[in-house]
């Protein structure tokens, strides 16, 4: 081949390569920067440990991206797939592949607000977690019954986080570990409110566990914040005198999902270490997640001579010093319920 022919061949080759590069550039641009269409959000789950190849194939299969190969190339070029966070994402067909990739890298997972009310037992919190779509109730219970898996700045209980998951409103990312994340932030909130705020980072006069148990009884028995210190005072007086606490809330806890609006005399004999009609002293553990007001009441019970209380229909209580006075209070509360047409 002559010199002129060689030069001509090289020029043609360069032109062909440039054309190919331009074609690839156009393909990449369209694949990565042009959305597949329009439409509302689609929930896409990025599984923990999923490879970019697997995710690209899933995105392509559901029509969210134009090219799995282009998506992989972009992830490789940016070297950012290690930053991708597992979880549920709200992806739209009017998003480009690059916008989806950046969403994964930023960890823009769907978040949910969940409010855990005061006074729920662990199994009730687990039901709430599942109802809110934040994971498995069974999985939440497994986590809550393994306190050793957590670290905290205060003494953790040995067998269960019952009573230590502080009731509040939380914002949780929707991802495969949402149950553990919720338990972790509730535990951190307990540390902040109870251990640091109310106790100043120091153990109480009695053990922390005893305080939480007493607070859970106050939470279960009381409806009005103003009465909680008096209820705590009654329970403390009964403990000092060696009397059985006879808290209806402990029987309800022993009944579990079979709890009732009003207990019968047979219910009061329920065989359970938590039944304070049967066993003297505090139950072996908390019976719910007490709120701040109940914990403050347990730390600072009212100084009172009352030994009894009975609930009225409006949620308030009649307090009595003697058993005879308590019987009169019971008759009065029953009369009020009959007058209102309640049991």
C-alpha positions in Angstrom: 0.0 0.0 0.0 1.3 3.4 -0.9 2.0 6.1 1.6 -1.1 8.0 0.4 -3.1 4.9 0.8 -1.9 4.4 4.4 -2.8 8.0 5.3 -6.2 7.6 3.7 -6.8 4.3 5.7 -5.8 6.0 8.9 -8.1 9.0 8.2 -11.0 6.7 7.5 -10.3 4.7 10.6 -10.2 7.9 12.8 -13.4 9.1 11.2 -15.0 5.7 11.9 -13.8 5.7 15.5 -15.1 9.2 16.0 -18.4 8.3 14.6 -18.6 5.2 16.8 -17.6 7.3 19.9 -20.2 9.8 19.0 -22.8 7.1 18.6 -21.8 5.6 22.0 -21.9 9.1 23.5 -25.4 9.7 22.2 -26.5 6.3 23.5 -25.1 6.9 26.9 -26.6 10.4 27.1 -30.0 9.1 26.1 -29.8 6.0 28.4 -28.7 8.0 31.4 -30.3 11.4 31.0 -33.6 10.8 29.3 -36.4 9.4 31.4 -38.5 6.4 30.3 -41.8 8.2 30.6 -44.2 9.8 33.0 -46.2 8.5 35.9 -46.5 8.4 39.7 -44.0 7.0 42.2 -43.1 3.4 42.1 -41.8 1.7 45.3 -38.5 0.1 44.6 -36.7 -2.0 47.2 -32.9 -1.9 47.1 -31.9 -5.1 48.9 -29.0 -5.1 51.3 -25.9 -6.5 49.6 -27.4 -6.3 46.1 -24.9 -5.8 43.3 -25.2 -3.0 40.8 -25.7 -5.7 38.1 -28.7 -7.1 40.0 -30.2 -3.6 40.7 -29.7 -2.5 37.1 -31.5 -5.6 35.8 -34.4 -5.1 38.2 -34.7 -1.4 37.2 -34.7 -2.3 33.5 -37.3 -5.2 34.1 -39.8 -2.8 35.6 -39.2 -0.1 32.9 -37.6 2.5 35.1 -34.3 2.8 33.1 -33.5 2.4 29.4 -30.3 0.4 29.6 -29.0 -1.8 32.4 -25.5 -1.7 30.8 -25.4 2.1 30.8 -26.6 2.2 34.4 -23.7 -0.2 35.4 -21.2 1.9 33.5 -22.3 5.1 35.2 -22.1 3.4 38.6 -18.6 2.1 37.8 -17.5 5.5 36.5 -18.6 7.3 39.6 -17.2 4.5 41.9 -20.1 5.3 44.2 -22.1 2.0 44.5 -20.6 1.2 47.8 -22.4 4.3 49.2 -25.8 3.0 48.0 -28.1 2.4 51.0 -30.5 -0.5 51.2 -34.2 0.4 51.7 -37.4 1.4 49.9 -37.2 4.2 47.4 -40.0 6.2 45.7 -38.8 6.2 42.0 -40.7 7.8 39.2 -40.6 7.1 35.5 -39.9 10.8 34.8 -36.6 10.4 36.7 -33.5 9.8 34.7 -31.2 6.9 35.4 -28.6 9.3 36.8 -31.1 10.8 39.1 -32.0 7.3 40.4 -28.3 6.5 40.8 -27.7 9.6 42.9 -30.8 8.8 45.0 -29.3 5.4 45.8 -26.0 7.0 46.6 -27.6 9.7 48.9 -29.7 7.1 50.6 -33.0 8.8 49.8 -35.1 6.0 51.3 -38.7 6.4 52.1 -39.2 7.6 55.7 -42.3 7.1 57.9 -43.5 8.8 61.0 -44.6 6.4 63.7 -46.1 7.4 67.0 -45.8 4.9 69.9 -48.2 5.9 72.6 -47.5 5.6 76.3 -48.6 2.4 78.0 -48.2 -0.2 75.2 -46.7 -3.5 76.0 -44.0 -4.9 73.7 -46.4 -7.1 71.8 -48.6 -4.1 71.1 -45.6 -2.1 69.8 -44.8 -5.1 67.6 -48.3 -5.0 66.2 -48.0 -1.3 65.6 -44.7 -1.8 63.7 -46.3 -4.3 61.4 -49.4 -2.3 60.9 -47.3 0.7 59.9 -45.4 -1.4 57.4 -42.1 -0.9 59.1 -41.3 -4.6 59.3 -42.3 -7.8 61.0 -43.9 -7.7 64.4 -42.3 -11.1 65.1 -38.9 -9.7 64.1 -39.4 -6.6 66.3 -40.1 -8.9 69.3 -37.0 -11.0 68.6 -34.9 -7.8 68.7 -36.6 -6.5 71.9 -36.0 -9.8 73.7 -32.2 -9.6 73.0 -31.0 -6.5 75.1 -27.4 -7.8 74.8 -27.4 -6.8 71.2 -27.6 -3.1 72.1 -25.3 -0.6 73.8 -26.5 2.1 76.2 -25.1 4.5 78.7 -27.2 3.0 81.5 -27.8 -0.5 82.9 -29.8 -2.5 80.4 -32.2 -5.2 81.6 -31.1 -8.8 81.2 -34.0 -10.4 79.3 -36.2 -7.8 77.6 -36.4 -4.2 76.6 -40.0 -4.0 78.0 -40.4 -0.6 79.6 -37.1 0.8 78.2 -38.4 1.7 74.7 -39.5 5.3 75.3 -42.9 6.2 73.8 -42.7 9.1 71.4 -43.0 10.0 67.7 -40.1 8.8 65.5 -39.1 9.2 61.9 -37.8 5.9 60.6 -36.3 5.0 57.2 -38.2 2.2 55.5 -35.6 -0.5 55.0 -34.9 -4.1 55.9 -33.5 -3.1 59.3 -36.3 -0.7 60.3 -37.4 -2.8 63.3 -33.9 -2.7 64.8 -33.5 1.0 64.0 -36.8 1.8 65.8 -35.8 -0.1 68.9 -32.4 1.6 68.8 -33.8 5.2 68.6 -36.4 4.4 71.3 -33.7 3.2 73.6 -31.6 6.3 72.8 -34.6 8.4 73.7 -35.0 6.6 77.0 -31.4 7.3 77.7 -31.9 11.0 76.9 -35.2 11.6 78.8 -34.8 9.2 81.8 -31.2 8.6 82.4 -29.8 12.0 81.5 -32.7 14.4 82.0 -34.5 12.9 85.0 -31.6 11.1 86.7 -28.7 13.3 85.6 -26.8 10.2 84.5 -26.7 8.8 88.1 -28.5 5.7 89.4 -31.6 6.3 91.5 -31.9 5.4 95.2 -33.5 2.1 94.2 -32.4 0.3 91.1 -33.3 1.7 87.7 -35.2 -1.5 86.9 -37.4 -1.1 90.0 -38.2 2.5 89.0 -39.2 1.5 85.5 -41.4 -1.4 86.9 -43.2 1.0 89.3 -43.5 3.6 86.5 -45.1 1.0 84.3 -47.7 0.2 87.0 -48.5 3.9 87.4 -48.8 4.2 83.6 -51.2 1.2 83.5 -53.3 2.4 86.4 -53.5 6.1 85.9 -55.2 8.2 83.2 -54.6 11.7 84.5 -51.1 13.1 84.9 -52.1 15.0 88.0 -53.0 11.7 89.8 -49.9 9.7 88.8 -47.8 10.9 91.9 -50.6 9.9 94.2 -51.0 6.5 92.6 -47.2 6.0 92.9 -47.6 7.0 96.6 -50.3 4.5 97.2 -48.2 1.7 95.6 -45.1 2.7 97.5 -47.1 2.7 100.8 -48.4 -0.8 100.1 -44.9 -2.0 99.3 -43.6 -0.6 102.6 -46.3 -2.3 104.5 -45.8 -5.6 102.7 -49.3 -5.6 101.2 -50.0 -7.0 97.8 -50.2 -4.3 95.2 -53.4 -5.6 93.6 -52.9 -3.7 90.4 -55.5 -4.5 87.7 -52.9 -3.5 85.0 -50.7 -6.4 86.0 -53.5 -8.8 85.5 -54.2 -7.3 82.1 -50.5 -7.8 81.2 -50.7 -11.4 82.4 -53.8 -11.9 80.1 -51.8 -10.5 77.1 -53.9 -10.4 73.9 -56.9 -11.8 75.9 -57.1 -8.6 78.1 -60.5 -7.3 78.9 -62.3 -4.0 79.4 -63.3 -5.0 82.9 -61.7 -7.8 84.9 -63.7 -10.6 86.6 -62.9 -12.1 90.0 -61.7 -15.2 88.2 -59.3 -13.0 86.2 -57.7 -11.9 89.5 -56.5 -15.4 90.1 -54.7 -15.7 86.8 -51.6 -17.8 87.4 -48.7 -15.5 86.5 -45.7 -14.0 88.3 -46.9 -10.7 87.0 -50.3 -11.0 88.8 -50.0 -8.7 91.9 -53.2 -10.0 93.3 -51.5 -13.3 93.8 -47.8 -12.4 94.4 -46.6 -9.7 96.8 -44.1 -7.0 95.8 -43.3 -5.6 92.4 -43.8 -7.9 89.3 -40.6 -9.3 87.8 -40.5 -6.7 85.1 -42.2 -3.7 83.5 -45.7 -4.3 82.0 -45.6 -1.5 79.4 -43.6 1.5 78.1 -44.2 4.3 80.7 -44.1 7.9 79.6 -42.2 10.8 81.3 -45.0 11.7 83.7 -45.2 8.2 85.1 -41.5 7.9 85.5 -41.3 11.2 87.3 -44.1 9.9 89.6 -42.2 6.7 90.3 -39.1 8.7 91.1 -41.0 11.2 93.3 -44.2 9.5 94.7 -46.6 11.8 96.6 -46.3 11.6 100.4 -49.8 10.4 101.3 -51.6 8.2 103.8 -53.7 6.6 101.0 -53.6 2.8 100.6 -56.4 2.3 98.1 -57.9 3.7 95.0 -60.7 2.9 92.6 -61.3 4.2 89.1 -64.3 6.3 88.2 -66.0 6.3 84.8 -64.2 9.5 83.8 -60.7 8.0 84.4 -60.1 9.8 87.7 -59.8 7.9 91.0 -61.2 7.9 94.4 -58.4 7.5 97.0 -59.0 6.0 100.5 -57.0 5.5 103.6 -58.9 2.6 105.0 -60.5 -0.6 103.6 -63.9 0.5 104.8 -63.4 3.8 103.0 -62.3 1.8 99.9 -65.5 -0.2 100.0 -67.6 3.0 100.0 -65.5 4.3 97.1 -66.2 1.1 95.1 -69.9 1.5 95.7 -69.8 5.1 94.6 -67.8 4.3 91.5 -70.3 1.5 90.6 -73.2 3.9 91.1 -71.6 6.4 88.8 -71.1 3.7 86.1 -74.7 2.5 86.4 -75.9 6.1 86.1 -73.9 6.4 82.8 -75.1 3.0 81.6 -71.6 1.5 81.8 -70.4 -1.5 83.6 
